[in-house]
Amino acid sequence: MRKRVALICILLISVCAHKAPPISKDRLSPKLLKIAVLNTRQIQLSFSEDLDTIASAPDSILIASAGETLGILLLYPSLSASEIVLITTPMNRVVYDITGIVFDNAENKGSFRSTFQGSTTPDTISPWLAGYAQGRNTSEFFLNFSEAMDTTYIAFSIVPKKEFTPVWANSRYISFIPEASSESLGFDTTYYLYLKKARDISGNYTAPFIISITPDTVYRPIILTGKALINGTPVTEGIALLIRENPVGIALVQKGEFAFDVRDSLAFTVRVITEDYTGTGTVRAGADNIIRMEKGEIDIDLLIN
């Protein structure tokens, strides 16, 4: 009998010791902390906590002055989850009232009301890439831009040549889809996406950008490097094209230097192209690979498309 009582006591103590306190539910509503007018078409709102941006929409916010209602074209999360950016029609230099509703991740609704001074400063900042596909074990190209983009315009190429279609998931995220099954990426090849130009909704262009991916899961690249010189001076900027019968790689030339990830140490041809100069040479991993440039122009699109 004593043993049974002792056993029951031990079990009760054990259960009580492991019982966790009840989880407290977030019941606090998000509050507007700051309004930053970035330029004549962009406003950044900062809140006290992370927001559920999927539940937010342009028609949940109203901006008006004494003489006009400011159109809100887009709403998207900023680089912080507690901030959102509004894309509007061009403002005037007047005081605007702003009211709206947002939700946090616990579905708490936050209502806000405030004022801000409008701006006529144009948007002159070029967009940049906040994220992108890169490296091995990757089968899809994607780009994530820092701000809302003009989704009607983008110029790009895939090297080695593949026919891909750009698909915008929203105003900042774009993926690239093979036009046919025959255009899918091969397992044992490294592919490059050369972003020539894209522009934001204010018409500011991105700088050229190159990313590389391969579906290969065990790829161990060999690094092939080289230099491009004009009369002994390093090329300021340009494009280097790696060739074996056809183009198999593309890289930016920066401060006279270029680099490729290759799969063997055999010889390649490299063609370097700038605005006014071009140069060609045989290169291989481990060699000095000096490309001497000569006056001349060539359209790189003729080589890769």
Secondary structure as UniProt FT lines:
FT   HELIX           2..18
FT   STRAND          32..39
FT   TURN            40..41
FT   STRAND          42..47
FT   HELIX           53..55
FT   HELIX           58..60
FT   STRAND          61..64
FT   STRAND          69..70
FT   STRAND          72..77
FT   TURN            81..82
FT   STRAND          83..88
FT   STRAND          95..104
FT   TURN            105..106
FT   STRAND          109..117
FT   STRAND          129..132
FT   STRAND          141..145
FT   STRAND          149..159
FT   TURN            160..161
FT   STRAND          164..168
FT   STRAND          173..178
FT   HELIX           181..183
FT   TURN            187..188
FT   STRAND          191..200
FT   TURN            201..202
FT   STRAND          209..213
FT   STRAND          222..230
FT   TURN            231..232
FT   STRAND          233..234
FT   STRAND          237..243
FT   STRAND          247..254
FT   TURN            255..256
FT   STRAND          257..262
FT   STRAND          268..273
FT   STRAND          277..283
FT   TURN            285..286
FT   STRAND          290..292
FT   STRAND          294..295
FT   HELIX           300..304
//
